[in-house]
């Protein structure tokens, strides 16, 4: 019951966030940005959701640990599914917090040396139950001895998780998802004009979905 209440509240919160789109600044031709008009309000709503979710997570962990009795195979499968989805809800709440902090200019980036290979492996482990339920096979094409990169670990983890989530959602059952990570030189521009060659770690998540519609590619 608490999980259903949290999901309902989250849906309402997402609708509120969608309604708080900021207008396009036509004077400088900037693309549309999405920003809550009141970051404190959004953060308060998120905190309201965390209370029932914390309770649900605690009870699910107790049940999976069989503190309240032995679980049958089917019961354990259902509880694992609940656990996976409540963690996904928690991740979505974190995303909403990040949106508010980014638009308020207070997002605390913490650059450090990051091992991309470890982040990919951790993301795959976290998503393994969902992928198995849909019969998706994960093919890894990770180059050995990739160098560490300089960046915010949590932010990069969020990007990788979002790519995996998108691949899961658009993939047909019993298809494949390929994850590639390799070192490669890329020609990049920081100002839209001057192009320089940079030594990069290239990461790609490829699925068998329909891809991006031609009209949406721009």
C-alpha positions, 0 to 999 in steps of 0.5 A: 500500500505504501509503495502504491502511494509512493508511486502515485505521489511520484507520478503527480510530482512528475506531472508538476515538474513537466508543468514547470517548464521554463519558456524559451529565451527567443532573444538569444535563440537558446534552446528550451530548458526545463527548470522548476520555478521553485527548487525548494518546493520540489525538494520538499515534495521529494522529501515527502516521498522518501519517508514511505519509501524508506519504510517499504525498503526496510520491510522488503529487506526484512522479507528477503532476509527471511527474518519474517519466515522462509520465502518460497521461490515465487515469493522471493521472485516477487519480492526481488521485483518489488525491491528492484522497482523501489530502488528505481523509484529512489533513483528517479527521486535522485534525478528530480533532486539533481534537476532542481540543483542543476537549475538552481546552480547548486549541483555539487559536482565533485571531479575525481579520478574515475574508473569507467569500466567499474561504473559500467560493471556496477550498472549492469549488476544493478540492472541484471534482474530487469534484464533477465526478466525481459530475456535481454542478453548483455554483450560486453566489449570493454577494452582492457586497461582503460585509463582513468578519467577526470569527472564526477562519479555520480553524474557519470554513473547516472548517464550510464544508468540512463543509457541502460534504462533506455536500452531496456525500455526500447528493446524487444524481449529476448534481444541483445544490448551491446556495451562498448568502452574503448580509448579513441581520439575524437575531434571535439569543439568546446566553442562550436568553432575551433576543433581539437583532437582529444584523447577520450574514453568512448562509451556506447550502449547499442540496442535492437530498438527502433532507434531515434525517429528521423524528425527527432534526430536534430 
